[in-house]
Amino acid sequence: MKKKYQINGISCGGCIASVKKTLEEHPNIEKAQIFLEPKGAAIITMSKSLTVDELQELLNKLKGYTITEFKLTT
């Protein structure tokens, strides 16, 4: 399943590489796509759904990044 997120703290390709590597180390995350445009947008493909809190725990290892679920406003 694919879910969209916003990762705050992304500012360069190095940030993307670090966050992608950290997320993809989790056994339930198959793929993490993170973009500079729009800044910090992310699509995470998971075999088993993880909560935002669980994803944040992974990012806490890196310091300086926060993740929220992307919600469309109408």
C-alpha positions, 0 to 999 in steps of 0.5 A, a space after each residue: 500500500 502507498 501512503 503520502 506524507 509530508 516530511 519537514 526538515 528536508 532541504 537537500 539531496 543528502 537529507 533525502 538519502 539519509 531519510 530514505 535509507 533510514 525508512 527503508 531499513 524497516 522490514 515493512 517499508 518496501 520503498 520510500 520516495 522523497 521529493 524536493 519539489 514540493 519540498 519534503 513530499 513523500 510516498 511510502 510503500 509498505 507491506 504492512 501499514 505503519 502509524 505516523 508515530 511509528 514512522 516518526 520513531 524511525 526518523 527520530 534516529 536522525 534528528 531534525 525531521 518530522 513526518 505528518 500524513 498528507 491530507 488533501 484539503 477541499 
